[in-house]
Amino acid sequence: MNTVLARGIFVGGLAGLLFGFDTAVIAGTTHGLSVTFQLSPAELGWTVSSALWGTLAGAMMAGYPGDRYGARNCLRVIAGLYLLSALGSFSAPTLGLFIAARVLGGLAIGASTVLAPTYLAEIAPAAKRGAMVGVFQLNIVFGILVAYLSNYLISGLSLGMEAWRWKFLVAVVPAALLGVLLFAIPNSPRWLAIYGRTREAAGILARIGVGNVAEELDSYVLGHRPTDGRRARLSWRRHARPMLLAMAVAAFNQLSGINAILYYLNDIFAAAGFGRVSSAGQAVVIGATNLVFTLMALAVIDRFGRKSLLKVGSIGLIVSLTATAYIELSGTHQGWLLWMLVLFIASFAFSQGAVIWVYISEIFPTEVRSRGQGLGASTHWLMDALIATFFPVAAAWSKGLPFVFFALMMGVQLIVVTKFFPETKRLKLEEMESALGRA
């Protein structure tokens, strides 16, 4: 792979690592937070979900700046927010300041889910776009594994109830690295082209190894007038189909229960009788499974397609969630809990996890891609925040009820994907709008 292209893919994906780390690190801190700040189950739910409301705001606000100023340029600001959040979460003396730091990190995560996949989709060749944009998801699951592993290692140290603070501090390293490396990658040539900056776009295309630069530039501007940022609008009249698809794939992603399970994974294991350190060790197994099956999905996503992966994964999710619900409701067969959660993670990583950011980044025209990505990301984070807020309350009432709900939603997903989702593999981004119209 061309060096400049590889660097862009690596740096764009690194934002996913911070997203994944922040998503999972909270699972190892819930007990310490509850003790330090004397939280009830409802208060814990609001504390855990506080970052998610910031994430929702970040996703909603990032679209226009991304389209107007470019995804790469906006990501430089986001790296600074990640760094401040990690330091603030570590040092916060009160619950209010801790929540403020988490909200700040949430803003960075939400904006990253808009800007990083947009950037990756716009620099990746069509034939390999699924795998290259999937690097964002790969970094997410690697970040999750890093979080679980660091939580496990820190739990083994003699840090007492202050151990949770050190778990958040680990994010300082990747946040600083992202900030530095963002100055070593180019702007998206597609973004430059539709803003009339064709000379710069041509130079970047040559640097990333495009053979026929003139032909590639012609394909970018075909159907896209050069814009000053005010003419192009995300319009229900023109973009209804991609908007509906983006909201659907994002909503189902969270209705699987993935982030609720990741946030409260240690608590789920503890409720089944595992000790705190043992729970952290089980979480490492879950994180490793996530990484392996994401790699498997990225190896086949451009061959088998996005729709096929979603259908196969739905079946595994239904089976694993139904079994988990039975274990929790019956109070028996706890030894199977780890294996059912491994099956759940494997099914999710092979389908929803690998597909979501690729699919949303593909289906919108270039001049509104960041805003379209923002719509999908906002839907994702709204559902995430709602589920994370109410999961501990529902689980306190009935440990199995949330898993029954998630299993039913995956049944609905299987039907909707089969009937309404078009396949997007190997299509150039400039061909996507007409292809969706024919579907």
N, C-alpha and C positions, 0 to 999 in steps of 0.2 A: 504494500500500500504506500502511496505517496506520503512523504514525511509530513508535509504541511497538513494534509487531510487527516492523517493519523493523529497529529497533535490536536487538531480541532475536535475530533471524536473523543479523544482522551479527556480534554478539558471540559467539554460539554457534559460528558458522562460523570465527571468528578462532582458536579453539582448534585447528581443523583446519590452519590455516596453520603453527602451531608444530609440529604433528605432521608435516606434509609437509616442512618445512625440516629437522627433525632426521633424518627418514628419508633424505633425499638428501644432506645436507651431508657425511656420512661418505665418500661416493664420491670427493670431492676431497681427502681427508685420508689415505687409506690408505698412499700412498707416504711421506708425511712421518712418519706414525706408525711405519711399518716401520723407517725410517732412525733416527728419534729414539730409539726404544726397542728397536732391533735385534730385530725380530720375525720369526719363521719363518712360513710360510703357515698352519700350524695355530694359532700364537699370534695371528696377525692375525685369523683367523676368530673366535677367542674374544674378542678385543678389540672387533671390530665388533659381535659379537652380545651383548656384555655389557649394553648398553642394553636389548636385547630381553628379557632375563630380568627386568630391572626392569619393563619394560613388561608382561610377563605377570603379574607380581605386582600391578602397579597395576590391571590389568583385573580380576583375580580379587578384589581387595579393595574395589573402588569400588562394587560393586552395592548392598550393604546400606546404606552411608552415603548413597548417592544416593537410595534409596527412603525412608530414614528422615529425612534432613535436607534433601533437595531437591537437584536437580542444580546449580542456580545457586549455592547456598551452598557446595557442595563444590568447584566450579570456582574459587572464590576462593583456596582453598588450593593448588590445582593451578597457578595462575598463579605463585605464589611459588616452587614447585618448579622450574618452567621457568627462572625467572630465576637461581636458585642454580646450576642445572646449567650454564647458558651461561657464567657467571662461573667456575665450577670447571673446566670443560673447557678454557677459555682459559688459566688460570693454573696448572694441575696440573704440579708439578715431577717427579712420578714416575708410572710406569704405574699403580700401585695407586690413586693419588689421581685420575688421569684416569678409570679404570674406575668408581670410586665416583661421580664426577660424572655419568658417562654413565648409571649405574644410577638415580641420582636423577632424571635427565631421563626415563628409561624409565618410572619410576613415574608421572610426570606425563602422558606420552603414553598409557599404558595406561588410566589413569583418564579421560583426555579422550575416548577412543574409546567409553567407556561413557556418560559424563555429557553430553557435548555433543549427540550424536544423540538421546539421550533427551529432553533439553530441547527441541530443535528439533521433534521429532515431536509433543510434547505441546502446543506453542503454534501449530502450523501447521494451517490449514484442510485438510480431507480432500482436496478437489479439487486442491490445490496442494502436498500434503505431499511428494510425490516430489521436486519441484524445490526446495522449501524446505529439507528435510533434506539434499538433495544439495548445498546450499551448503557443508556441512561438507566433502564430498569436493572441491568446487570449490576451497575454500581449501587443502585438502591439496595439490592439484596446483599451485596458485599458489605455495604454500610450497616445493614441489619446484623450480619454475622459479626462484624467488628464490634458493634454495640453489645451483643450478647456475650462475646468472648471477653471484652474488657469488663463488662459487669461481673462476669464469673471470676475473673482474676482479682478485681478490686474487692469482691465479696470475701475472698480468701485472706485479705489483709486485715490487720487489727486496727481498723479505723472507726469502729463503733457505729453510732447512728449518723455520723457525718460522712460515711462512705458514699452516700448518694450524691454529694456535691462533686466528688472527684470523678464520678461517672460522667457527669455533664462536661467537665473540663477537657476530656479527651478530644472533643470536637474542635478545639482550638487549632490543632495541627492541620487537619484537612481544610479548614476554613482559610487559614493563612496561605496554604499552598494554592488553593483555588484563586485567591486574590492575586497572587504573583503570576500564575500561568495564564490568566485571562489577558495579560498584556503581550502574550506570545502567539496569539491566534488571530486570523483575519476576520473581517466582517463577512456576513453571508453575501455571496455574489448575487443571489436572487433579490435580496433586499436592496442592494445597491442599484441593480438594473431597473427595478420598477420606480426608483426615485430619480432615474435619469443619469445616474453616475456610472455610465457604461464603461468608461475608461478604467476606473478602479475595479469594476466587476471583471473586466477582461483580464486585468493583471492577476487577480486572485484565481480566476479559472485556470490561467496558465500555470500558476504556482501549485495548484492542487492536481495538476496532471490531466486536465481535459484536453483531448486531442484537437477537436474542431471548435475553437473558442467562438467564432462568429456564429456558427450554427446553434451552439448552446445559448448564446445571448438572444438570438432570434426566438428561440423557444420560450425564453423567460418572458419576453415582452409581448408575445403573441397573446392577445386577449386581455392584456393588462396595460392600461394607459399609465405612463409615468405620472406619479401622484405627489402631491405636496402634503399628504397626510389628512386632508379634509374631504377629498372626493370619495375615497373608498370607505364604505360603511358595511358593517356586519348587519345584513338586512334579512328579516324573516321572509320577505317576499322572494328574495333571490337565493337565500342560503338555508331555507327551512329544512331540507333533507339532511345536510351535514350537521346542522344544529341539533336536530332530533337524535341523530346517530351518536354525536358526541355526548349528549346528556345521558343517553341510554347506556352506553358502554361505561361511562364514569359512575353512574348510579349503581349499576349491577356490580361493579368492582367492589364497592363498599358494602352492598347488601349481601355479599358473600360472608361478611363478618371478619375479613382479613385483618383490618387494623385493630378492631376490638380485641381479637385474639392476640395480636402482637403486643398491644399495650398492656394487656392483663395476663400475659402468658404465665408468668411466675405465680400469679394468684390462682389461675386455673389449675396448675399442677399442685399448688399448696392445698387447694380445696379437695384434691383427690388423695391427699395424704403424703405428698412429698415434702421434704424439708426445704428451707430457703436456699441453701447452697446447692442441694440436689436439684431444685427447680431451675436454678441458673444453669446448671450443667445440662439439663434436658433442653433448655432453650438454645444452647449451642448446637445441639443435634438438629433442632428445627431450622436454625439459621443456615447450617451446612446443606440441608436438604433443599432449602430455598435456592441457594446458589447453584447447586448441581442441576436442578431441573430448569432453572432459568437458562443456563448454558445450553441444555438440550433443546429448549424451545427456540433459542436464537439460531441454532444450527439448522433448523428446519422451517422457520417462519417464512422465508422467502420462497421455499419450495412447496410446502403444503398450504400456506396461506393463513390469513388472520382468522377467517371464519371457521375453518376446520379446527384450529387449536381451541377456539372458544367452545365449540360443541363437545369436543373430547373432554376438555377440562370440566365442563358443567356436570358431566356424569360422575366424575371422580369427586367433585365437591358435594354433590347430593348424597353419595354413599357415605363419605367421611363425616359430614355434618349430622346425618341421621344417626350414625353409630355413636358419635360423641354425645348427642342428645340423650340417647338411650343409657349410656354409661352414667351421665350426670343425673338423670331422673331416677334410675333404678338403684344407684349406689353400688353397683356390682361391676365386675370385669375392669377394675381400674387399671390393671396391667396392660390393657389394650389402649388406654388413653393416648400414650405417646405415639403408638403406631397409627392411630386414627388421625392425630394431628399431623404426623408426618405425611400421610396420604393427602390430607387437606392441603398442606403447604405445597406438596409436589403437584397436585392438580391445579392449584391456583397459579403457581410459578410457570407451569407449562401452558397456561391459557391466559387468564385475565392479566396476570402480572406482566407477561411478555408483550401482550397485545395493546393494552390501553393507550400508552403514550405514543406508540407507533401509529395506531389507527386515527387518533384525534389529530395528530400532526399532519396526516396525509390528506384529509378530506376537505380542507378549506383552501380557497385561493390564496396566493402569496400575499396580496395586499391586505388581507384580513386574517392571516393565519394566526398571528399572536392573539388577536381577539377571540377567534374561534377556539384556540387552545385554552384561552382564559375561561371561556364558557364551560368547556368540558372539565377543566381543573376546578372551577368554582363548584360545579355540581358534585364532583368527587369529594371536595373538602367539606361542603355543607353536609352531605350524607355522613361523612366520617365524623364530623363534630357532633352531630345528633346521636349517632350510634355510640360513640365513645362516652358521651355524657350520660346516657341512660342505660348502658350495658351493666355497670355495677349495681344499679338500682334493680334492674330486672333480674340479674343473677342472684342478688340477695333474696329476692322473693322466690325464685325458682331457678336453680342452677342450669337446668336443661332447656328452659323456655327460649332463650335467645338462639340456641342452636336449631331448634325446631323452625323458628322464623327464618333463619338464614338458609336452611335446607329448602324450604318452600320457595324462597326467592330465587334460588338457583334453578329450580324447576321452571319458573317463569322465564328466566334468562334463556334456557335451552330452547324454549318455544319461540321467543322473540328473535333470537339470533338466527335460528333456522328459517324463519319466515321473512324477516325484514332486512337483515344485514347483507350488503353487497361485499364481494371480495375485492380487495385493492392491491393485491400483490403484483409487483413488477410494472405497475403503471407509473409513468412520469407524473410528477405533481401537476404539470400543466394539462395533463389529460384527464385528471381526476374529476373535474366538474362535469364534463360531458359524460363520463362513465357513470357517475352517480345518477345523472338524469335518465340514462338508459336502463338503470337497474330496477 
